[in-house]
Amino acid sequence: MLEGAWTASRLHALAGLTDGVVLADRDGHIVFANPVADALLGRVRRGAGIDDYSCMHGVFTMEGRPYPSEDLPLSRAILGCETTRDVPLNVRRPDGVCIPLLVSGQPLFDGNGVLVGGVVLFRAAVVGVEAAPVRRGVLKREAREPDARDGM
C-alpha cells in the first residue's frame, strides 16, 4: 500500500474525479482505482503487477496490437520515473466494448524524494463517450451538440 500522505480522505477525493485514476505502489501493484477507472476499463484488477497490466486490462495499441505492459504510462512512471501526457491506447473491456483512451502518468514521491508509486489519469478519447453513470459501472454513450461553451 502507498505510505505516508495517502490518507482515506485523499483517496476519497480521488474517487470523485471525473477522469479514471489508478494508483500503484512502488512495486507496481495496483492499490487503488476510482469508479470511473472501473467503468472505463470494465474493472481494474487490484493487486495486478506491471507484467499483468496489459493482458489483465485488455490494453492494445491504436493499431490493435497488444500493448507491452512495460511501455504503459503507469509502468513507465514506476520503472523509469517518467511523466507521460495523453498517450493514446485502446482498451477492450470484458464486455467486448473497445474504448480509445488518452492516458497520462507520473511517479509519486514521498517528502524525501523516494519513489512510493505511480499514478495514471485517463479519459475516453472520443467526444460523447463518458463513464457515466458510474454507479452502475457501464458506459453511457451520448451524442452532444456543440454549444458556445465549447468555443465552436
DSSP file with accessible surface (Angstrom, degrees, kcal/mol):
  #  RESIDUE AA STRUCTURE BP1 BP2  ACC     N-H-->O    O-->H-N    N-H-->O    O-->H-N    TCO  KAPPA ALPHA  PHI   PSI    X-CA   Y-CA   Z-CA
    1    1 A M              0   0  126      0, 0.0     2,-0.2     0, 0.0    25,-0.1   0.000 360.0 360.0 360.0 153.1    0.0    0.0    0.0
    2    2 A L        -     0   0   13     23,-0.1     2,-0.1     1,-0.1   115,-0.1  -0.484 360.0-146.0 -68.6 136.9    1.1    3.6   -0.5
    3    3 A E    >   +     0   0   97     -2,-0.2     3,-0.7   113,-0.1     2,-0.4  -0.387  51.7  13.0 -97.3 177.2    2.5    5.0    2.7
    4    4 A G  T 3  S+     0   0   74      1,-0.2   106,-0.0    -2,-0.1    -2,-0.0  -0.435 120.6  21.1  72.8-118.1    2.5    8.4    4.2
    5    5 A A  T 3  S+     0   0   48     -2,-0.4     2,-2.4     1,-0.2    -1,-0.2   0.456  89.6 104.6 -75.2  -1.9    0.2   11.0    2.9
    6    6 A W    <   +     0   0   65     -3,-0.7    -1,-0.2     4,-0.1    -2,-0.1  -0.409  52.2 166.5 -84.1  71.1   -2.3    8.7    1.2
    7    7 A T     >  -     0   0   64     -2,-2.4     4,-2.2     1,-0.1     5,-0.2  -0.299  52.7-103.2 -77.5 166.5   -5.0    9.0    3.8
    8    8 A A  H  > S+     0   0   83      1,-0.2     4,-2.4     2,-0.2     5,-0.2   0.879 121.4  56.0 -58.9 -36.6   -8.5    7.9    3.4
    9    9 A S  H  > S+     0   0   86      1,-0.2     4,-1.8     2,-0.2    -1,-0.2   0.895 107.8  47.5 -68.1 -35.2   -9.6   11.5    2.8
   10   10 A R  H  > S+     0   0  137      2,-0.2     4,-1.9    -3,-0.2    -1,-0.2   0.907 112.4  48.6 -71.2 -40.5   -7.2   11.9   -0.1
   11   11 A L  H  X S+     0   0   26     -4,-2.2     4,-1.9     1,-0.2    -2,-0.2   0.894 108.8  54.8 -65.2 -36.3   -8.2    8.7   -1.7
   12   12 A H  H  X S+     0   0  146     -4,-2.4     4,-1.0    -5,-0.2    -2,-0.2   0.906 106.0  52.0 -62.2 -39.6  -11.8    9.7   -1.2
   13   13 A A  H >< S+     0   0   65     -4,-1.8     3,-0.7     1,-0.2     4,-0.3   0.913 109.2  49.6 -63.8 -41.1  -11.1   12.9   -3.1
   14   14 A L  H >< S+     0   0   35     -4,-1.9     3,-1.4     1,-0.2    -1,-0.2   0.853 102.5  62.9 -65.2 -32.7   -9.5   10.9   -6.0
   15   15 A A  H 3< S+     0   0   31     -4,-1.9    21,-0.3     1,-0.3    -1,-0.2   0.817 100.6  53.6 -63.1 -27.5  -12.6    8.7   -6.1
   16   16 A G  T << S+     0   0   65     -4,-1.0    -1,-0.3    -3,-0.7    -2,-0.2   0.486  81.3 115.1 -89.0  -1.6  -14.7   11.7   -7.0
   17   17 A L    <   -     0   0   72     -3,-1.4    19,-0.3    -4,-0.3     4,-0.1  -0.311  66.3-134.8 -68.8 153.5  -12.7   12.8  -10.1
   18   18 A T  S    S+     0   0  129      2,-0.1     2,-0.3    18,-0.1   113,-0.2   0.580  86.4  72.2 -86.8  -9.9  -14.3   12.6  -13.5
   19   19 A D  S    S-     0   0   51    104,-0.1    18,-0.3     1,-0.1    17,-0.3  -0.706  98.0 -97.9 -93.2 156.7  -11.2   11.1  -15.1
   20   20 A G  E     -A  122   0A   0    102,-3.0   102,-2.0    -2,-0.3     2,-0.4  -0.537  42.6-165.1 -70.5 139.3  -10.2    7.5  -14.4
   21   21 A V  E     +A  121   0A   0     -2,-0.2    13,-2.0   100,-0.2     2,-0.4  -0.997  12.0 177.9-131.5 129.9   -7.5    7.3  -11.7
   22   22 A V  E     -AB 120  33A   7     98,-2.1    98,-2.1    -2,-0.4     2,-0.4  -1.000   7.6-165.9-131.6 131.8   -5.3    4.3  -10.9
   23   23 A L  E     -AB 119  32A   1      9,-2.4     8,-2.5    -2,-0.4     9,-1.6  -0.928   4.1-172.7-114.6 141.8   -2.5    4.2   -8.2
   24   24 A A  E     -AB 118  30A   0     94,-2.5    94,-2.0    -2,-0.4     6,-0.2  -0.950  22.7-118.6-129.1 151.6    0.2    1.6   -7.9
   25   25 A D  E >   -A  117   0A  21      4,-2.4     3,-2.3    -2,-0.3    92,-0.3  -0.168  45.5 -84.9 -78.6-179.0    2.7    1.1   -5.1
   26   26 A R  T 3  S+     0   0  102     90,-1.0    91,-0.2     1,-0.3    -1,-0.1   0.731 130.2  55.6 -63.9 -20.3    6.5    1.2   -5.7
   27   27 A D  T 3  S-     0   0  112     89,-0.2    23,-0.4     2,-0.1    -1,-0.3   0.461 120.7-108.3 -89.1  -2.2    6.5   -2.4   -6.7
   28   28 A G    <   +     0   0    0     -3,-2.3     2,-0.4     1,-0.3    -2,-0.1   0.493  69.9 143.7  90.7   5.7    3.9   -1.7   -9.4
   29   29 A H        -     0   0   81     20,-0.1    -4,-2.4     1,-0.1     2,-0.3  -0.656  55.7-116.9 -81.8 130.0    0.9   -3.4   -7.7
   30   30 A I  E     +B   24   0A   8     18,-2.1    17,-2.9    -2,-0.4    -6,-0.3  -0.488  40.7 167.1 -68.4 125.7   -2.4   -1.6   -8.3
   31   31 A V  E     +     0   0A  35     -8,-2.5     2,-0.3     1,-0.3    -7,-0.2   0.535  59.2  23.3-117.0 -13.4   -3.7   -0.4   -4.9
   32   32 A F  E     +B   23   0A  29     -9,-1.6    -9,-2.4   -31,-0.0     2,-0.3  -0.984  49.5 172.4-156.1 141.9   -6.5    2.0   -5.9
   33   33 A A  E     -B   22   0A   7     -2,-0.3   -11,-0.2   -11,-0.2   -18,-0.1  -0.967  27.0-132.2-146.2 137.5   -8.8    2.7   -8.7
   34   34 A N     >  -     0   0    0    -13,-2.0     4,-2.0    -2,-0.3     3,-0.3  -0.365  34.2 -99.7 -83.4 169.7  -11.7    5.2   -8.7
   35   35 A P  H  > S+     0   0   58      0, 0.0     4,-2.4     0, 0.0     5,-0.1   0.841 122.5  56.5 -59.8 -32.6  -15.2    4.3  -10.0
   36   36 A V  H  > S+     0   0   13    -21,-0.3     4,-2.9   -19,-0.3     5,-0.3   0.919 105.8  51.1 -66.3 -40.5  -14.5    6.0  -13.4
   37   37 A A  H  > S+     0   0    0    -18,-0.3     4,-2.5    -3,-0.3     6,-0.3   0.939 111.1  48.2 -60.6 -45.1  -11.5    3.8  -13.9
   38   38 A D  H  X S+     0   0   42     -4,-2.0     4,-1.4     1,-0.2    -2,-0.2   0.909 113.3  48.1 -61.8 -40.5  -13.6    0.7  -13.2
   39   39 A A  H  < S+     0   0    0     -4,-2.4    -2,-0.2     2,-0.2    -1,-0.2   0.930 115.1  43.4 -67.9 -43.9  -16.3    1.9  -15.5
   40   40 A L  H  < S+     0   0    4     -4,-2.9    -2,-0.2     1,-0.2    -1,-0.2   0.895 122.7  36.8 -69.8 -39.2  -14.0    2.7  -18.4
   41   41 A L  H  < S-     0   0   17     -4,-2.5    -1,-0.2    -5,-0.3    -2,-0.2   0.579 106.8-118.8 -90.1 -11.1  -11.8   -0.5  -18.1
   42   42 A G  S  < S-     0   0   31     -4,-1.4     2,-0.2    -5,-0.2    -4,-0.1  -0.050  87.9 -11.1  94.7 -32.9  -14.7   -2.8  -17.2
   43   43 A R        -     0   0  135     -6,-0.3     2,-0.5    14,-0.1    -5,-0.1  -0.516  68.3-129.0 168.4 129.4  -12.9   -3.5  -13.8
   44   44 A V        -     0   0    1     -2,-0.2     2,-1.1   -10,-0.1   -11,-0.1  -0.773  24.5-131.4 -89.3 130.2   -9.5   -2.7  -12.5
   45   45 A R    >   -     0   0   52     -2,-0.5     3,-1.8     8,-0.1   -15,-0.3  -0.701  20.7-147.3 -85.2  96.8   -7.7   -5.7  -11.1
   46   46 A R  T 3  S+     0   0  111     -2,-1.1   -15,-0.2     1,-0.2     3,-0.1  -0.411  83.9  27.9 -61.4 140.0   -6.4   -4.5   -7.7
   47   47 A G  T 3  S+     0   0   47    -17,-2.9    -1,-0.2     1,-0.3   -16,-0.1   0.227  85.1 140.8  90.9 -13.5   -3.1   -6.2   -6.9
   48   48 A A    <   -     0   0    6     -3,-1.8   -18,-2.1   -19,-0.1    -1,-0.3  -0.352  42.6-140.5 -61.7 141.2   -2.1   -6.7  -10.5
   49   49 A G    >>  -     0   0   11    -20,-0.2     3,-1.8    -3,-0.1     4,-0.8  -0.473  28.4 -90.9 -98.9 173.9    1.5   -6.2  -11.1
   50   50 A I  G >4 S+     0   0   18    -23,-0.4     3,-1.1     1,-0.3     4,-0.4   0.874 123.3  56.5 -52.9 -44.1    3.3   -4.4  -14.0
   51   51 A D  G 34 S+     0   0  134      1,-0.3     4,-0.3     2,-0.1    -1,-0.3   0.738 111.5  44.9 -62.6 -21.3    3.7   -7.7  -16.1
   52   52 A D  G <> S+     0   0   70     -3,-1.8     4,-2.5     1,-0.1     5,-0.3   0.514  83.6  95.7-100.1  -8.8    0.0   -8.2  -15.9
   53   53 A Y  H <X S+     0   0    9     -3,-1.1     4,-1.2    -4,-0.8     6,-0.2   0.919  89.2  40.0 -52.2 -52.1   -1.3   -4.6  -16.7
   54   54 A S  H  >>S+     0   0   10     -4,-0.4     5,-2.2     1,-0.2     4,-0.6   0.957 120.7  39.6 -68.9 -50.2   -1.8   -5.1  -20.5
   55   55 A C  H >45S+     0   0   97     -4,-0.3     3,-0.5     1,-0.2    -1,-0.2   0.894 116.6  49.3 -70.9 -37.3   -3.3   -8.6  -20.6
   56   56 A M  H 3<5S+     0   0   74     -4,-2.5    -1,-0.2     1,-0.2    -2,-0.2   0.741 120.2  36.5 -73.9 -22.6   -5.5   -8.2  -17.5
   57   57 A H  H 3<5S-     0   0   15     -4,-1.2    -1,-0.2    -5,-0.3    35,-0.2   0.299 107.6-117.5-114.3   8.3   -7.0   -5.0  -18.7
   58   58 A G  T <<5 +     0   0   16     -4,-0.6    34,-2.9    -3,-0.5     2,-0.5   0.917  47.6 176.0  61.5  48.5   -7.2   -5.6  -22.4
   59   59 A V  E   < +C   91   0A  12     -5,-2.2     8,-2.1    32,-0.2     2,-0.3  -0.752   2.1 170.7 -96.5 129.3   -4.8   -2.9  -23.5
   60   60 A F  E     -CD  90  66A  39     30,-3.4    30,-3.1    -2,-0.5     2,-0.0  -0.909  34.7-105.5-131.2 157.6   -3.9   -2.5  -27.2
   61   61 A T    >   -     0   0   19      4,-3.4     3,-2.0    -2,-0.3    28,-0.1  -0.282  44.7-100.3 -70.1 170.3   -2.1    0.0  -29.3
   62   62 A M  T 3  S+     0   0   84     26,-0.3    -1,-0.1     1,-0.3    27,-0.1   0.759 126.7  58.0 -65.5 -21.3   -4.1    2.2  -31.6
   63   63 A E  T 3  S-     0   0  134      2,-0.1    -1,-0.3    27,-0.0    26,-0.0   0.453 123.3-105.6 -86.6  -3.5   -3.2   -0.3  -34.4
   64   64 A G  S <  S+     0   0   41     -3,-2.0    -2,-0.1     1,-0.3     3,-0.1   0.503  76.4 131.3  95.2   4.5   -4.7   -3.2  -32.5
   65   65 A R  S    S-     0   0  147      1,-0.1    -4,-3.4     3,-0.0    -1,-0.3  -0.637  70.9 -89.9 -86.9 149.7   -1.5   -4.9  -31.3
   66   66 A P  B     -D   60   0A  96      0, 0.0    -6,-0.3     0, 0.0    -1,-0.1  -0.331  44.4-123.2 -56.2 134.5   -1.1   -5.9  -27.6
   67   67 A Y        -     0   0   33     -8,-2.1    -8,-0.2    23,-0.1     2,-0.1  -0.720  25.6-115.0 -83.3 123.5    0.4   -3.0  -25.7
   68   68 A P    >   -     0   0   52      0, 0.0     3,-1.8     0, 0.0     4,-0.5  -0.399  20.3-137.5 -59.9 125.7    3.6   -4.1  -24.0
   69   69 A S  G >  S+     0   0   12      1,-0.3     3,-1.4   -18,-0.2     6,-0.3   0.869 100.9  57.8 -54.6 -39.0    3.0   -3.8  -20.2
   70   70 A E  G 3  S+     0   0  103      1,-0.3    -1,-0.3     5,-0.1     9,-0.1   0.685 104.2  53.8 -70.0 -13.4    6.4   -2.2  -19.6
   71   71 A D  G <  S+     0   0   76     -3,-1.8    -1,-0.3     4,-0.1    -2,-0.2   0.485  82.3 110.3 -96.8  -5.4    5.6    0.6  -22.0
   72   72 A L  S <> S-     0   0   11     -3,-1.4     4,-2.8    -4,-0.5     5,-0.3  -0.357  82.2-111.4 -68.5 152.1    2.3    1.7  -20.4
   73   73 A P  H  > S+     0   0    2      0, 0.0     4,-2.1     0, 0.0     5,-0.1   0.866 116.7  50.9 -55.0 -38.7    2.3    5.1  -18.7
   74   74 A L  H  > S+     0   0   11      2,-0.2     4,-1.9     1,-0.2     5,-0.2   0.932 112.3  46.9 -67.0 -41.3    1.9    3.5  -15.2
   75   75 A S  H  > S+     0   0    0     -6,-0.3     4,-3.5     1,-0.2     5,-0.5   0.922 111.6  50.6 -63.0 -45.0    4.8    1.2  -15.8
   76   76 A R  H  X S+     0   0   71     -4,-2.8     6,-2.0     1,-0.2     4,-1.6   0.871 108.0  54.0 -63.0 -34.5    7.0    4.0  -17.1
   77   77 A A  H  X S+     0   0    0     -4,-2.1     4,-0.6    -5,-0.3    -1,-0.2   0.918 119.0  33.4 -64.6 -40.9    6.1    6.1  -14.1
   78   78 A I  H  < S+     0   0   10     -4,-1.9    -2,-0.2     2,-0.2    -3,-0.2   0.926 125.5  38.3 -83.6 -46.8    7.3    3.4  -11.7
   79   79 A L  H  < S+     0   0  111     -4,-3.5    -3,-0.2    -5,-0.2    -2,-0.2   0.861 135.1  18.0 -75.6 -36.4   10.1    1.7  -13.6
   80   80 A G  H  < S-     0   0   43     -4,-1.6    -1,-0.2    -5,-0.5    -3,-0.2   0.323  94.2-121.5-119.1   5.5   11.7    4.8  -15.1
   81   81 A C     <  +     0   0   62     -4,-0.6     2,-0.3    -6,-0.2    -4,-0.2   0.867  60.8 158.3  52.3  39.2   10.3    7.7  -13.0
   82   82 A E        -     0   0   80     -6,-2.0     2,-0.5    -9,-0.1    -1,-0.2  -0.714  39.1-144.8 -95.9 147.1    8.8    9.1  -16.3
   83   83 A T        -     0   0   75     -2,-0.3     2,-0.3    23,-0.2    23,-0.2  -0.915  21.7-172.2-105.3 131.3    6.0   11.5  -16.7
   84   84 A T  E     - E   0 105A   6     21,-2.7    21,-1.1    -2,-0.5     2,-0.4  -0.910   9.0-152.5-123.0 154.3    3.8   10.9  -19.8
   85   85 A R  E     -     0   0A 160     -2,-0.3    19,-0.2    19,-0.2    18,-0.1  -0.991  65.7 -20.5-132.5 128.1    1.0   13.0  -21.2
   86   86 A D  E     -     0   0A  72     -2,-0.4    18,-0.2     1,-0.2    -1,-0.1   0.850  69.0-176.8  48.6  51.5   -2.0   11.9  -23.3
   87   87 A V  E     - E   0 103A  20     16,-3.2    16,-2.1     1,-0.0     2,-0.3  -0.673  22.6-132.0 -76.9 122.2   -0.6    8.6  -24.5
   88   88 A P  E     + E   0 102A  65      0, 0.0   -26,-0.3     0, 0.0     2,-0.3  -0.590  40.5 148.1 -80.9 137.1   -3.2    7.1  -26.9
   89   89 A L  E     - E   0 101A   7     12,-2.0    12,-3.4    -2,-0.3     2,-0.4  -0.972  38.5-121.1-156.0 164.8   -4.2    3.4  -26.4
   90   90 A N  E     -CE  60 100A  35    -30,-3.1   -30,-3.4    -2,-0.3     2,-0.5  -0.912  17.2-158.8-111.6 142.3   -7.3    1.2  -26.8
   91   91 A V  E     -CE  59  99A   1      8,-2.3     8,-2.7    -2,-0.4     2,-0.7  -0.979   4.9-156.9-120.1 129.9   -8.9   -0.9  -24.1
   92   92 A R  E     - E   0  98A 125    -34,-2.9     6,-0.2    -2,-0.5     5,-0.1  -0.923  21.7-147.8-104.3 107.7  -11.1   -3.9  -24.8
   93   93 A R    >   -     0   0   14      4,-3.0     3,-2.4    -2,-0.7   -51,-0.2  -0.250  26.9-104.4 -71.0 162.1  -13.4   -4.3  -21.9
   94   94 A P  T 3  S+     0   0   92      0, 0.0    -1,-0.1     0, 0.0   -52,-0.1   0.799 122.1  59.2 -57.8 -26.3  -14.6   -7.7  -20.7
   95   95 A D  T 3  S-     0   0   94      2,-0.1     3,-0.1     1,-0.1    -2,-0.1   0.410 122.0-106.9 -84.2   3.7  -18.0   -7.0  -22.2
   96   96 A G  S <  S+     0   0   47     -3,-2.4     2,-0.3     1,-0.3    -1,-0.1   0.305  74.5 137.9  92.9  -9.4  -16.3   -6.5  -25.7
   97   97 A V        -     0   0   38     -5,-0.1    -4,-3.0     1,-0.0     2,-0.5  -0.539  42.5-148.7 -72.3 131.4  -16.6   -2.8  -25.9
   98   98 A C  E     -E   92   0A  68     -2,-0.3    -6,-0.2    -6,-0.2    -8,-0.0  -0.896  15.8-174.4-103.0 133.1  -13.5   -1.1  -27.2
   99   99 A I  E     -E   91   0A   2     -8,-2.7    -8,-2.3    -2,-0.5     2,-0.4  -0.986  20.2-139.1-131.1 122.9  -12.6    2.4  -25.9
  100  100 A P  E     -E   90   0A  30      0, 0.0    25,-3.1     0, 0.0    26,-0.4  -0.658  30.9-169.9 -76.9 134.2   -9.8    4.6  -27.1
  101  101 A L  E     -EF  89 124A   3    -12,-3.4   -12,-2.0    -2,-0.4     2,-0.5  -0.899  25.6-143.0-123.2 155.1   -8.2    6.4  -24.1
  102  102 A L  E     -EF  88 123A  41     21,-2.3    21,-1.6    -2,-0.3     2,-0.4  -0.990  29.4-166.5-113.2 123.8   -5.7    9.2  -23.5
  103  103 A V  E     -EF  87 122A   9    -16,-2.1   -16,-3.2    -2,-0.5     2,-0.4  -0.938  13.2-173.6-121.5 131.6   -3.6    8.3  -20.5
  104  104 A S  E     + F   0 121A  21     17,-2.9    17,-2.7    -2,-0.4     2,-0.3  -0.967  13.1 179.9-121.1 138.9   -1.2   10.5  -18.5
  105  105 A G  E     +EF  84 120A   3    -21,-1.1   -21,-2.7    -2,-0.4    15,-0.2  -0.950  10.3 174.5-138.1 157.8    1.1    9.1  -15.8
  106  106 A Q  E     - F   0 119A  80     13,-2.3    13,-2.4    -2,-0.3   -23,-0.2  -0.983  33.2-103.8-157.5 153.5    3.7   10.2  -13.3
  107  107 A P  E     - F   0 118A   9      0, 0.0     2,-0.4     0, 0.0    11,-0.3  -0.383  30.2-135.0 -72.4 157.9    5.7    8.8  -10.5
  108  108 A L  E     - F   0 117A  21      9,-3.0     8,-3.2    -2,-0.1     9,-1.4  -0.974  22.1-171.2-116.3 130.9    4.8    9.5   -6.9
  109  109 A F  E     - F   0 115A 102     -2,-0.4     6,-0.2     6,-0.3     2,-0.1  -0.895  17.7-127.9-119.9 150.8    7.5   10.5   -4.4
  110  110 A D    >   -     0   0   61      4,-2.5     3,-2.2    -2,-0.3    -1,-0.0  -0.213  47.8 -82.7 -82.9-176.8    7.5   11.0   -0.6
  111  111 A G  T 3  S+     0   0   85      1,-0.3    -1,-0.1     2,-0.1    -2,-0.0   0.684 130.7  53.7 -62.9 -17.8    8.7   14.1    1.1
  112  112 A N  T 3  S-     0   0  147      2,-0.1    -1,-0.3     0, 0.0     3,-0.1   0.315 120.8-105.0 -98.4   5.5   12.3   12.8    0.9
  113  113 A G  S <  S+     0   0   51     -3,-2.2     2,-0.4     1,-0.3    -2,-0.1   0.624  73.0 143.3  82.1  14.2   12.2   12.3   -2.9
  114  114 A V        -     0   0   75      1,-0.1    -4,-2.5     2,-0.0    -1,-0.3  -0.739  57.9-110.2 -90.2 133.2   11.9    8.5   -2.6
  115  115 A L  E     + F   0 109A  38     -2,-0.4    -6,-0.3    -6,-0.2   -89,-0.1  -0.400  40.9 168.5 -62.0 126.8    9.6    6.8   -5.1
  116  116 A V  E     -     0   0A   9     -8,-3.2   -90,-1.0     1,-0.3     2,-0.3   0.475  58.5 -60.2-116.0  -9.8    6.5    5.4   -3.4
  117  117 A G  E     -AF  25 108A   0     -9,-1.4    -9,-3.0   -92,-0.3    -1,-0.3  -0.994  52.0 -90.7 163.7-159.3    4.4    4.5   -6.5
  118  118 A G  E     -AF  24 107A   0    -94,-2.0   -94,-2.5    -2,-0.3     2,-0.3  -0.968  20.6-153.2-148.7 161.0    2.8    5.9   -9.6
  119  119 A V  E     -AF  23 106A  15    -13,-2.4   -13,-2.3    -2,-0.3     2,-0.4  -0.988   3.5-165.8-137.8 144.3   -0.5    7.3  -10.8
  120  120 A V  E     -AF  22 105A   9    -98,-2.1   -98,-2.1    -2,-0.3     2,-0.4  -0.982   1.9-165.5-126.4 144.9   -2.3    7.4  -14.1
  121  121 A L  E     +AF  21 104A  62    -17,-2.7   -17,-2.9    -2,-0.4     2,-0.3  -0.978  19.2 172.6-121.0 139.9   -5.3    9.6  -15.1
  122  122 A F  E     -AF  20 103A   7   -102,-2.0  -102,-3.0    -2,-0.4     2,-0.3  -0.984  15.1-175.0-149.8 158.6   -7.2    8.7  -18.2
  123  123 A R  E     - F   0 102A  93    -21,-1.6   -21,-2.3    -2,-0.3     2,-0.1  -0.967  42.9 -82.6-147.3 158.5  -10.3    9.7  -20.2
  124  124 A A  E     - F   0 101A  20     -2,-0.3   -23,-0.3     5,-0.2     4,-0.1  -0.413  32.3-145.3 -62.7 139.1  -12.1    8.4  -23.2
  125  125 A A  S    S+     0   0   44    -25,-3.1     2,-0.5   -36,-0.2   -24,-0.2   0.322  76.0  81.0 -91.8   9.4  -10.5    9.9  -26.4
  126  126 A V  S >  S-     0   0   67    -26,-0.4     3,-1.8     3,-0.2     2,-0.1  -0.964  84.4-119.1-120.2 127.9  -13.9   10.2  -28.2
  127  127 A V  T 3  S+     0   0  115     -2,-0.5     3,-0.1     1,-0.2    -2,-0.1  -0.396 100.7  27.3 -62.1 132.7  -16.3   13.0  -27.7
  128  128 A G  T 3  S+     0   0   12      1,-0.2    14,-2.4    -4,-0.1     2,-0.7   0.339  91.3 108.5  97.0  -7.7  -19.6   11.7  -26.4
  129  129 A V  E <   +G  141   0B  21     -3,-1.8     2,-0.3    12,-0.2    -1,-0.2  -0.916  45.6 165.5-103.0 116.8  -18.2    8.5  -24.7
  130  130 A E  E     -G  140   0B  79     10,-1.4    10,-1.5    -2,-0.7    -7,-0.0  -0.887  46.6-125.8-129.2 162.1  -18.4    9.0  -20.9
  131  131 A A        +     0   0   12     -2,-0.3     6,-0.2  -113,-0.2     7,-0.1   0.053  61.8 151.4 -95.0  26.1  -18.1    6.8  -17.9
  132  132 A A        +     0   0   38      8,-0.3     8,-0.4     1,-0.3    -2,-0.2  -0.811  49.1  42.0-106.6 147.2  -21.4    7.9  -16.5
  133  133 A P  S > >S+     0   0   12      0, 0.0     3,-1.1     0, 0.0     5,-1.0   0.355  71.0 173.5 -81.8 121.4  -23.4    6.7  -14.8
  134  134 A V  G > 5 +     0   0   42      1,-0.2     3,-1.9     2,-0.2    -2,-0.1   0.861  69.9  70.0 -62.4 -35.7  -20.5    5.4  -12.8
  135  135 A R  G 3 5S+     0   0  206      1,-0.3    -1,-0.2     2,-0.1    -3,-0.1   0.781 104.1  42.6 -59.9 -23.9  -22.7    4.0  -10.1
  136  136 A R  G < 5S-     0   0  161     -3,-1.1    -1,-0.3     2,-0.2    -2,-0.2   0.542 106.3-130.4 -95.7  -9.3  -23.9    1.3  -12.5
  137  137 A G  T < 5 +     0   0   38     -3,-1.9     2,-0.3    -4,-0.4    -3,-0.2   0.764  67.0 116.3  69.4  25.1  -20.4    0.7  -13.9
  138  138 A V      < -     0   0   63     -5,-1.0     2,-0.3    -7,-0.1    -1,-0.2  -0.910  68.3-108.2-124.4 155.2  -21.5    0.9  -17.5
  139  139 A L        -     0   0   28     -2,-0.3     2,-0.5  -100,-0.2    -8,-0.2  -0.574  24.4-153.3 -78.4 142.9  -20.6    3.3  -20.2
  140  140 A K  E     -G  130   0B  93    -10,-1.5   -10,-1.4    -8,-0.4     2,-0.6  -0.973   6.9-153.0-115.9 122.0  -23.3    5.8  -21.3
  141  141 A R  E     +G  129   0B 157     -2,-0.5     2,-0.4   -12,-0.2   -12,-0.2  -0.859  20.1 173.8 -97.9 122.9  -22.9    6.9  -24.9
  142  142 A E        -     0   0   71    -14,-2.4     2,-0.4    -2,-0.6    -2,-0.0  -0.993  25.5-145.1-132.0 129.3  -24.4   10.4  -25.5
  143  143 A A        -     0   0  105     -2,-0.4     2,-0.4   -14,-0.0   -15,-0.1  -0.732  26.6-166.8 -83.0 138.1  -24.2   12.5  -28.6
  144  144 A R        -     0   0  117     -2,-0.4     3,-0.0   -17,-0.1    -2,-0.0  -0.979  18.9-127.5-131.9 145.6  -24.0   16.1  -27.7
  145  145 A E        -     0   0  163     -2,-0.4     2,-0.0     1,-0.1    -2,-0.0  -0.698  32.2-114.4 -85.8 136.0  -24.4   19.2  -29.7
  146  146 A P        -     0   0   73      0, 0.0     2,-0.2     0, 0.0    -1,-0.1  -0.400  40.1-175.5 -65.5 145.9  -21.6   21.7  -29.5
  147  147 A D    > > -     0   0   54     -2,-0.0     3,-1.7    -3,-0.0     5,-0.9  -0.777  44.0 -80.9-132.8-175.3  -22.5   24.9  -27.9
  148  148 A A  G > 5S+     0   0   95      1,-0.3     3,-1.4    -2,-0.2    -1,-0.0   0.807 123.2  63.1 -60.9 -29.1  -21.0   28.3  -27.2
  149  149 A R  G 3 5S+     0   0  213      1,-0.3    -1,-0.3     2,-0.1     0, 0.0   0.766  96.5  59.4 -67.7 -23.8  -19.1   26.9  -24.1
  150  150 A D  G < 5S-     0   0   57     -3,-1.7    -1,-0.3     2,-0.1    -2,-0.2   0.570 111.1-121.1 -78.7 -10.1  -17.2   24.6  -26.5
  151  151 A G  T < 5       0   0   72     -3,-1.4    -3,-0.2    -4,-0.4    -2,-0.1   0.748 360.0 360.0  76.4  21.8  -15.8   27.6  -28.4
  152  152 A M      <       0   0  170     -5,-0.9    -1,-0.2     0, 0.0    -2,-0.1  -0.794 360.0 360.0-109.4 360.0  -17.3   26.3  -31.6
